[in-house]
Amino acid sequence: MNLHTAMLERPPMVSYAQNNEDVLLERCFVGQPRGFYIDVGAWDPDADSVTKHFYLKGWSGINVEPNEVYFDRLVAARPRDINLKVAVGTEDGATARFLEVHDTGLSGLKDTMEVDVIASTGYTVTERDVEVRSLAAITDVHVSGEVDFLKIDVEGAERAVIESAEWRACRPRVVIVEAVRPVTCEPTWFAWEGLLFDAGYRFALFDGLNRFYFRAEEPELRERLEVPVNVLDNFVPARFLPNLHPPVPR
């Protein structure tokens, strides 16, 4: 059975992700009943979630979310996952200032955020301290097997997250990184993409919001990732279904 036949013959999937990222990942891992993910900047367990579809399939993983409100939601909704209320960066064990932009997915570390841009949106912002852990430290403690995908959505701190990983010890099969500046949507990948190339990853697709990469030792993944999400993927966005969360600023 070829890939498109497999996608069309299964029941339509519900896409919970903001930009249908979960549809592209489902295409990549179609037929895989169990798997493991790492979501850095997980935000809400339901609205705009890249991992909810996979959790409902029986997958599990690590959700990293320093925003207290959304961390508590993750703990309540994802008992099978590992939920960490920390930020990710190169200074493992340090403390950093964190800006919580209320009722949005725009929260992030003060040192890497476009503070003036966020202020111009009119949202309420609360500032507080958060613990910082490196991605290498997180994976060393919590990962014992294969990581199928790593998603990074950290509102300007992408380079620090990528630099903090130990790519030789933990090599996610697919890496998704939000690649535009919050609110302004200007491209940001020139600041960190070279680090992924140096770590042995190859570019597959830019979907207008995120850039998708696959590890070089699995070149066959390119074919599944390089084509944009389309009708042959057999899906329906959650926002088209009743009683689900409305779109929220990200």
C-alpha positions in Angstrom: 0.0 0.0 0.0 1.5 3.4 -1.0 1.5 6.4 1.2 -1.5 8.2 -0.3 -3.6 5.1 -0.2 -2.8 4.6 3.4 -3.8 8.2 4.2 -7.0 8.1 2.2 -8.2 4.7 3.5 -7.9 5.5 7.2 -10.7 7.6 8.8 -10.1 11.4 8.4 -7.8 12.7 11.1 -8.6 15.8 13.2 -5.8 18.4 13.0 -5.5 20.3 16.3 -2.3 22.2 15.3 -2.3 25.8 14.4 -0.9 25.3 10.9 -1.7 21.6 10.3 1.8 20.6 11.4 0.3 17.4 12.9 -1.0 16.4 9.5 2.4 16.5 7.9 3.8 14.6 10.9 1.0 12.0 10.6 2.0 11.5 7.0 5.6 11.0 8.0 4.7 8.5 10.7 1.5 7.0 9.3 0.9 3.4 10.5 3.2 3.9 13.6 1.0 3.2 16.6 3.4 4.3 19.3 6.0 7.0 19.3 7.8 9.7 21.4 7.9 13.5 21.0 9.5 16.5 22.6 7.5 19.8 22.6 9.5 22.8 23.6 7.0 25.6 24.1 4.1 23.2 24.3 1.5 25.9 25.4 -2.0 24.4 25.6 -2.7 20.7 25.6 -5.6 21.1 23.2 -5.8 24.4 21.3 -3.2 24.7 18.5 -1.4 21.6 19.8 1.0 19.8 17.5 1.1 16.8 19.8 -2.6 16.2 20.8 -3.3 14.0 17.8 -0.4 11.8 18.6 -1.3 11.6 22.3 -4.8 10.5 21.5 -3.2 7.8 19.3 -1.3 6.4 22.2 2.0 8.3 21.8 3.7 10.0 24.7 6.5 12.5 25.2 7.9 15.6 27.0 6.1 18.9 27.2 8.2 21.9 28.2 6.1 24.9 29.2 7.2 27.6 31.7 3.8 29.5 31.6 2.2 28.5 34.8 -1.4 28.5 33.5 -0.7 26.3 30.5 1.7 24.0 32.5 -1.1 23.3 34.9 -3.4 22.5 31.9 -0.8 20.1 30.5 -0.4 18.3 33.9 -4.2 17.8 34.0 -4.7 16.7 30.4 -1.5 14.7 29.8 -0.9 12.3 32.7 1.0 10.0 30.4 3.5 12.7 29.4 6.4 14.2 31.2 5.6 17.9 31.9 8.3 20.3 32.8 7.8 23.9 34.0 11.1 25.3 32.8 12.5 27.3 30.0 15.2 25.8 27.7 18.6 27.5 27.1 22.3 27.0 27.2 22.8 28.0 30.8 21.6 24.9 32.5 20.4 25.5 36.1 20.3 29.3 35.7 17.3 31.6 36.3 15.9 33.9 33.6 13.2 36.5 33.3 10.0 35.2 31.6 7.3 37.3 30.1 3.8 35.8 30.3 1.6 37.4 27.7 -1.8 36.5 29.0 -4.3 34.5 27.0 -1.9 34.0 24.0 0.9 31.7 22.9 3.3 34.7 22.7 5.0 34.2 26.1 8.8 33.8 26.2 12.1 34.8 27.7 12.6 38.5 28.1 16.1 38.5 26.7 15.0 37.0 23.4 11.6 38.5 22.9 10.6 41.6 20.9 9.4 43.4 24.0 8.3 46.5 22.1 6.4 44.5 19.6 4.6 42.5 22.3 3.8 45.7 24.2 2.2 47.2 21.1 -0.4 44.3 20.9 -2.1 45.6 24.1 -2.1 42.2 25.9 -1.5 42.0 29.6 2.1 40.9 30.4 3.4 39.5 33.7 7.1 39.2 34.4 8.7 36.5 36.6 11.7 34.3 37.1 11.9 30.8 35.6 14.4 27.9 35.8 16.4 27.2 32.7 17.4 23.7 31.7 19.4 22.7 28.6 17.8 20.4 26.1 20.8 18.1 26.6 20.1 17.8 30.4 16.4 17.2 29.7 17.0 14.4 27.2 19.7 12.9 29.4 17.3 12.4 32.3 14.0 11.7 30.5 14.8 10.1 27.1 15.9 6.4 26.9 14.9 5.6 23.3 14.0 7.0 19.9 12.6 10.5 19.6 10.3 10.7 16.6 10.0 14.5 16.5 11.1 17.6 18.3 9.0 20.7 18.0 10.5 24.1 19.0 8.2 27.2 19.4 9.9 29.6 21.8 9.2 33.1 20.5 12.8 34.2 19.6 14.9 31.7 21.7 15.2 29.1 19.0 19.0 29.4 18.7 19.5 28.9 22.4 17.4 25.8 22.4 19.2 24.3 19.5 22.6 25.2 20.9 21.6 23.6 24.2 21.0 20.1 22.7 23.5 17.2 22.4 22.7 16.2 18.9 25.1 13.2 18.9 23.4 11.6 21.9 19.8 12.4 21.1 18.8 12.6 17.4 15.1 13.2 16.8 14.0 11.9 13.4 12.2 15.1 12.5 12.7 18.6 13.9 10.1 21.4 13.5 11.1 25.0 14.4 8.8 28.0 14.3 10.8 30.2 11.8 9.2 33.6 11.8 9.2 36.5 14.3 6.2 36.8 16.6 3.5 39.2 15.4 5.7 40.6 12.5 6.1 37.2 10.8 9.6 38.2 9.5 11.9 35.2 8.8 14.3 34.2 11.6 15.9 31.0 10.5 19.1 32.6 9.2 20.1 32.9 12.9 20.0 29.2 13.7 19.5 27.0 10.7 23.2 26.4 10.2 23.4 24.8 13.6 20.9 22.1 12.5 22.9 21.6 9.3 26.1 21.2 11.3 24.3 18.6 13.5 23.5 16.5 10.5 19.9 17.6 9.6 18.5 18.4 6.2 15.8 20.9 5.2 12.5 19.5 3.9 9.8 22.2 3.9 8.8 25.7 5.0 5.0 25.9 5.6 4.8 29.7 6.0 5.3 29.5 9.8 7.6 26.5 10.5 10.6 24.8 8.9 10.8 21.0 8.9 14.1 19.1 9.0 14.9 15.4 9.0 18.1 13.6 10.1 20.5 12.9 7.4 20.6 9.2 8.2 17.0 8.8 7.1 16.9 10.5 3.7 13.6 8.7 2.9 11.8 11.0 5.3 12.3 13.9 2.8 9.7 12.4 0.4 7.1 12.5 3.2 7.9 16.0 4.4 8.6 18.0 1.3 5.1 18.2 -0.1 2.7 20.7 1.6 -0.3 19.5 3.5 -3.1 18.9 1.0 -6.5 17.2 0.4 -4.9 13.8 -0.1 -3.8 13.9 3.5 -7.5 13.3 4.4 -8.0 15.6 7.5 -10.3 18.1 9.0 -9.1 21.1 11.1 -10.4 21.0 14.7 -11.6 24.6 14.4 -14.3 23.4 11.9 -15.8 21.1 14.5 -18.2 22.3 17.2 -17.3 22.9 20.8 -13.6 23.1 20.3 -11.3 26.0 21.1 -11.4 29.1 18.8 -8.1 30.4 17.3 -5.8 32.2 19.8 -3.1 34.7 19.0 0.3 32.9 18.7 
